[in-house]
């Protein structure tokens, strides 16, 4: 399986993702991916917060009993915007999204189906 290129442009920024995966009979899958961001804008609650430039790659082995991955970030630059933020009402966070630190959930409310 190959993802030749997934590309996105927003504002003056660009994002590019490439990936490939190979089935290894009896051992699962080997997956490789690369991400390149060039001054790609990041938004919080609909407002521009920063631009991100990033070069990263990942190699992973995925099997029924385990996932082993190595991610390398070779370059990362974050530039905060100078624009003054508007004071808007908070947007509701989706109830089915659970953020974790290791196996511990960061938000107390979580779906009944969640498990580490």
C-alpha atoms as one frame of an Amber mdcrd trajectory, in Angstrom:
protein
   0.000   0.000   0.000   1.367   3.411  -0.942   0.236   6.969  -0.299   2.132
   8.780  -3.056   1.208  12.207  -1.747  -1.444  13.912   0.352  -1.124  17.654
   0.028  -2.857  20.594   1.699  -2.423  24.327   1.254  -3.762  26.903   3.694
  -2.932  30.582   3.685   0.683  30.768   2.554   1.527  27.379   4.079   1.852
  23.896   2.668   1.589  20.369   4.087   2.706  17.113   2.458   2.370  13.526
   3.684   3.755  10.387   2.036   3.522   6.845   3.361   3.924   3.188   2.488
   2.998  -0.071   4.122   3.956  -3.690   3.500   2.210  -6.800   4.785   4.556
  -9.284   6.437   2.704 -12.601   6.611   2.571 -13.809  10.205   4.209 -10.600
  11.487   1.726  -7.816  10.715   2.641  -4.700   8.774   5.644  -2.436   8.282
   4.621   1.207   7.839   6.739   4.234   6.901   5.535   7.827   6.735   6.947
  11.295   6.152   5.427  14.678   7.028   6.600  18.052   5.760   4.960  21.294
   6.887   6.095  24.645   5.500   4.665  27.644   7.382   1.373  25.764   7.787
  -1.124  27.740   9.899  -2.438  26.380  13.210  -5.831  27.551  14.436  -7.441
  27.446  17.876 -11.186  28.073  18.079 -11.155  29.463  14.546  -8.375  31.988
  15.170  -4.866  31.852  13.711  -2.405  31.042  16.493   0.870  30.187  14.757
   2.575  28.856  11.671   4.433  25.556  11.847   7.364  24.322   9.789   8.215
  20.690  10.466  10.067  17.769   8.943   9.318  14.388  10.489   9.339  10.704
   9.627   8.119   7.534  11.257   8.778   3.804  10.932   6.405   1.356  12.588
   5.723  -2.350  12.950   2.054  -3.099  13.563   0.893  -6.543  14.727  -2.090
  -7.922  16.624  -0.310  -7.946  20.001   1.937  -4.894  19.659   2.827  -1.702
  17.887   6.423  -0.535  17.786   7.109   2.891  16.278  10.014   5.288  15.964
   9.366   8.906  15.068  12.121  11.332  14.131  11.615  15.090  14.048  14.553
  16.505  12.124  13.357  20.105  12.158  10.564  22.000  13.938   9.839  25.731
  13.963   6.797  27.423  15.486   6.113  31.107  14.875   3.346  32.709  16.939
   1.135  35.190  15.137   1.174  38.867  16.093  -2.582  39.165  15.511  -4.630
  40.141  18.545  -6.990  37.317  19.527 -10.693  37.967  19.838 -12.414  36.927
  23.055 -14.883  34.296  21.840 -16.998  31.789  23.733 -15.338  28.407  24.256
 -16.257  25.704  21.777 -17.528  22.425  23.216 -15.007  19.606  23.059 -16.221
  16.298  21.589 -17.194  13.851  24.346 -15.729  10.853  22.512 -12.171  12.261
  22.352  -9.974  11.123  25.243  -6.560  12.731  25.736  -4.110  10.618  27.725
  -0.754  10.833  29.441   0.462   7.264  29.124  -2.537   5.188  30.261  -4.073
   7.933  32.432  -6.869  10.043  30.896  -6.382  13.821  31.157 -10.107  14.560
  31.072 -12.258  12.941  33.765 -15.348  12.573  31.567 -14.805   9.855  29.015
 -16.951   7.443  27.009 -17.938   4.158  28.673 -16.218   2.248  25.858 -12.810
   3.827  26.620 -10.018   1.638  27.944  -6.228   2.076  27.994
